[in-house]
Amino acid sequence: MKTYLPPKFIVERDPERCIQCQVCVNQCAFDTHYYDAEDDEVRSRPDSCVGCHRCVLFCPTQALTIRRNPLDYRENYNWRPEVIEDIIKQAETGGVLLTGMGNDKGYRIYWDHLVLNASQVTNPSIDPLREPMELATYLGRKPDRVEIDRDYPGLKTELAPQVRIEVPVMFAAMSYGAVSINVHESLARAATEAGTLWNTGEGGLHPKLYEYGNNTIVQVASGRFGVHPKYLDVSRVVEIKIGQGAKPGIGGHLPGEKVSAEVSMTRMIPTGTDALSPAPQHDIYSIEDLAQLVYALKEATNYTKPISVKIAAVHNSAAIASGMVRAGADIIVLDGLRGATGAAPKIIRDNVGIPIEMALASVDTRLRQEGIRNQASVVISGGIRNSGDVAKAIALGADAVYIGTAALIALGCTLCQQCHTGKCAWGICTTDLALTKRLNPDIGARRLANLLRSWSLELKDILGGMGINALESLRGNRLHLRGVGLNETELEILGVRMAGS
Amino acid sequence: MTKKANRAVKIDASGLLYRELNARLREVVSNGTQRIELRNVCGQRYIGTDLGRPVEIEIFGTPGNDLGAFMDGPRITVRGNAQDGCGNTMNNGEIIVHGHAGDISGLSARGGKIFVREDVGYRAGIHMKEYQDRRPALVIGGTAQDFLGEYMAGGILILLGLNLKEGEHHKANYIGTGMHGGIIYLRGSVEAFQLGKEVGVAELEEKDHQTLQGFVGEFAAHFGYDAQAILKHRFTKLFPLWIRPYGRLYAY
């Protein structure tokens, strides 16, 4: 069938600059550039270009430019090019449209409508360069009250397991199979260096990464891939995955072409088989059932590790979160509308779930109202872009955040949204061995650790400006936030006042 | 092996919460005990979890949900019925149930064997896996409810239907729906409409007979049946039609 899909990008090769070295041919994973042996010339076919800019960055003479194909259809606000092209694609395939990364639609980003406070005259700001600043965060269930044994001296109260992280930013769940082993290694090493945690996602943990176990959150999801006693033993935290922001209510289908020999070993399914994660966990149909799995994992780890439960932020998250805490979760994770994925049906990614800012505010409020906020740490994820977002999230009530997309960008991702094809030219979202090699874990770990260092320094600046010397004092302190351009309902849900009031 | 280690340690579970009972089990197992007898078990969950050694546990009474969840090594004999989630994500070991087992028996099992003398509930054997020589098996003496072997990615599931009367069918629907690995052997008949869209039906080959001989032999030995009499009946083999059942669902 002749496709009616126009090329998305225009590839321009400057003949003056091009030295015919074929670096672009080798770098492109989508066969956009090719060497025409007959004419002895490097050429391009723009229809397969995904706009990942790998060739642009690696061209030694800067001969390449990739521009968006302007696609000047007649102007129509309803029938935009994306809408038209999706229909064309479906008419030609009859399939569910797949995509990668997070929701790219224009839903309001509430972080951009929240501003932070600073000290002026009436209280002094602090200079973090010379004064101690505390970003350390303890994740885990906190007791309702503590009793002190004065003779001992120490705590009489037995504390639930706590995990100290030096910066309130952790790496979000990205499974081995979706991302390459070198991504996992980069994340593991960077988390270890920075004193924070990374998350295996639901695809198991490669044995060579067991040594980073102390900084590892392992996931138990509906497919139970790679879940065995050693996996639980080496970890610091065990996370039950109920849902993710990019595809609430949807299971995962890791396509068979990404199930390589090594992925097959970690997931325990034959090579080339689809790795299917059912939509629900079939042992969890209720809060009581969730409690059963939470305690199964506590039993399996002899009550030595916090158990986390991750859900996608949906309409009744606050009530669900209350149930999760009562089910014994020590950490609850909310993944918002903008949470990303290695593959999801586009229609789900773009239309299901609620903004994380709203979910966080309503969950924190609800848990406080019920007097159980201390019983679980709250972690959020889904579209956290910078330390400003982190500070606002903490002020709205989060204990820590997960970053996924931001971490991948640090590793080279340009958000071309082709993760589901397994052909990532940056060696990130692929299991192809040749592509995987493009990401050197030494460099990857360095880039990620640098990112965390930058954000830590900035967070300290933000805190210092507010006259606060410990992140703990900002946590849930919504008086440090003001809203800009928000209506009354939005302000009420967020629990913040309008700027100027 | 010392005499002490060989002696069965008896634990009276009456009035014990599961956490207390399992703590007690960890303690006796870490002392090198090889055989444990649990009396008056009444609904305590997670028995056999986090023991990590090939100990023998004999349970009198009714163990609770998630019997042998994440289990790695023990061999559990239940003199009674098991509840839901028996063998949940089990890694290795054996569970022998002299009675019925509930829903999702063998959920996501990665290895080991489960023998149930009577019936099982819904979604038994869901998402069992296998890798090379790690091949879990679930053998059910009676019959099963819907979604037997759903999403199966590996392993062996055998349904014997010994309690079906002459001419009676298995009643489960959606058998093997979403199956993309492993194998199911059914003794007794099912109609085509009872099968999931993703399974094919085939006659047994020589190696299937060998597999059945082994597992049915073990089953018969556990519960005092005559293996040859069971094997005389006709078996049907269900296998996944595709290793990528949903590969054509998507537009890339």
Interface residues (C-beta under 8 A of the other chain):
Chain A: K89 Q90 E92 T93 G94 G95 V96 L97 L98 V220 S222 G223 R224 F225 V227 H228 P229 L232 H253 P255 G256 S264 M265 R267 M268 I269 P270 G272 T273 D274 A275 L276 P278 H282 D283 Q292 Y295 A296 L297 E299 A300 T301 N302 P345 H420 T421
Chain B: Y18 R19 N22 R26 R45 Y46 T49 D50 G52 N65 D66 A69 F70 D72 D84 G85 N88 T89 N91 I104 L107 S108 R110 R123 I126 H127 K129 E130 Y131 R134 E150 Y151 A153 G154 G178 H180 G181 I243 R244 P245 Y246 G247 R248 L249 Y250 A251 Y252
